[in-house]
Amino acid sequence: MHKAMTSALFLTLLGTALSAGVNTAGNIVSDKQHAIYWQDSPAPRKSTKDWDDAVAYCDALTLKGRENWRLPSFEELLSIVDYTRHDPAINPVFDHVSEGTYWTAKDFSATKARAWTIDFRTGKTYYSYKTTNHAVRCVSDFAQTKDEK
């Protein structure tokens, strides 16, 4: 019981930490804590991409002149979950949220045919067959400059 409560508190703090180092600029959220940009445009709201299509979508994405987008790691996507919120359980800095499950880049270790997902209705994590359709929210790494430190 104590372990579960400690884990829940840690995850709540992890999910709400984004607001401390965030800048929003149109369709991009700048996450200084993790040194990444988050896609925040209407496009990821559609749960119509299987895992391979999600990877290809991020690879081809150009947003506000920025290229080199990718699927977020499990840890990165989990960092924007806000367990104090529900439906959507996502940090409120994001304007565009699907009411469904989002892909991560992390394979499920038991089989490469599945990957980890996060459901932003509740913040719960799942693994799903890569042939299933889910929503996509891409990230892009940034090199730190004086303005982004």
C-alpha positions in Angstrom: 0.0 0.0 0.0 2.8 2.4 1.0 4.7 1.6 -2.2 1.6 2.3 -4.4 0.9 5.6 -2.7 4.6 6.7 -3.1 4.4 5.6 -6.8 1.2 7.6 -7.3 2.7 10.7 -5.7 5.9 10.4 -7.8 3.9 10.0 -11.0 1.7 13.0 -10.2 4.7 15.1 -9.6 6.3 13.8 -12.8 3.3 14.5 -14.8 2.8 18.1 -13.6 6.5 19.1 -13.8 6.3 20.2 -17.4 4.6 23.5 -16.4 7.8 24.7 -14.6 9.8 24.9 -17.9 7.3 25.5 -20.6 6.9 27.9 -23.4 4.0 27.6 -25.9 4.4 29.0 -29.4 1.3 28.2 -31.6 1.4 24.5 -32.3 4.6 23.7 -30.3 5.2 23.3 -26.6 8.8 23.8 -25.5 9.7 21.4 -22.6 12.9 22.7 -21.1 13.1 20.1 -18.4 13.4 17.3 -21.0 15.0 19.4 -23.8 12.3 18.6 -26.3 9.5 20.3 -28.3 6.0 18.7 -28.2 3.7 18.8 -31.2 0.4 20.5 -30.1 -1.6 20.8 -33.2 -5.0 19.4 -34.2 -3.4 16.7 -36.3 -2.6 14.3 -33.5 -6.1 14.2 -32.3 -7.1 11.5 -34.8 -6.6 7.9 -33.6 -6.1 6.7 -37.2 -2.4 5.6 -37.2 -1.0 2.2 -36.6 2.5 2.2 -35.0 4.4 2.1 -38.4 2.3 4.9 -39.7 2.8 6.9 -36.5 6.6 6.6 -36.9 6.4 7.6 -40.6 4.1 10.5 -39.7 6.6 11.9 -37.2 9.5 11.3 -39.5 7.8 13.4 -42.2 6.4 16.1 -40.0 7.4 19.7 -40.5 5.9 22.1 -38.0 6.8 25.8 -37.8 9.9 25.1 -40.0 11.1 22.4 -37.5 11.9 19.0 -38.9 13.4 15.8 -37.2 10.3 14.9 -35.2 9.9 11.4 -33.7 7.6 9.4 -31.5 8.2 10.1 -27.8 9.8 7.6 -25.5 7.5 6.0 -22.9 9.1 8.2 -20.2 8.6 11.4 -22.2 5.0 10.8 -22.9 4.4 9.8 -19.3 5.9 13.1 -18.2 2.9 15.0 -19.6 0.3 13.0 -17.8 -1.4 14.9 -15.1 -3.1 12.5 -12.6 -4.9 15.4 -10.9 -7.0 15.8 -14.1 -9.3 13.4 -15.8 -10.6 13.1 -19.4 -8.1 14.4 -20.4 -5.4 13.5 -17.9 -2.8 15.7 -19.6 -0.9 18.8 -18.5 -3.1 21.8 -19.2 -0.5 23.5 -21.4 -1.7 21.4 -24.3 -4.6 22.8 -26.3 -5.1 19.8 -28.6 -5.8 16.5 -26.9 -7.3 13.3 -28.3 -9.6 11.6 -25.9 -7.8 8.4 -26.6 -4.6 6.4 -26.5 -1.3 7.7 -27.8 1.7 5.7 -29.2 5.2 5.7 -27.6 8.4 4.6 -29.3 9.0 1.8 -26.8 8.4 -1.8 -27.8 6.7 -4.0 -25.3 9.6 -6.2 -24.2 7.8 -9.5 -24.4 7.1 -9.1 -28.2 8.2 -6.6 -30.9 4.6 -6.9 -32.3 3.4 -4.6 -29.5 4.4 -1.2 -28.2 3.6 0.9 -25.1 0.7 3.4 -25.2 -0.7 5.9 -22.8 -4.5 6.6 -22.5 -5.0 10.3 -21.8 -8.5 9.8 -20.6 -7.2 8.3 -17.4 -3.3 8.4 -17.7 -3.2 4.6 -17.6 -0.4 2.8 -19.6 -1.1 -0.2 -21.8 0.7 -2.2 -24.5 -1.0 -2.6 -27.8 -0.5 -4.5 -31.0 1.3 -2.2 -33.5 -1.4 -2.9 -36.1 -4.0 -1.0 -33.8 -4.8 2.6 -34.5 -4.0 5.2 -31.9 -3.3 8.9 -31.8 0.1 10.5 -32.3 1.9 13.3 -30.5 5.4 13.8 -31.9 8.5 15.3 -30.2 11.6 16.9 -31.5 14.9 17.3 -29.6 16.4 20.7 -29.4 20.0 21.8 -28.9 20.2 24.1 -26.0 20.9 27.7 -26.8 21.0 30.7 -24.4 17.2 31.2 -24.9 16.4 27.6 -24.1 18.5 27.0 -21.0 
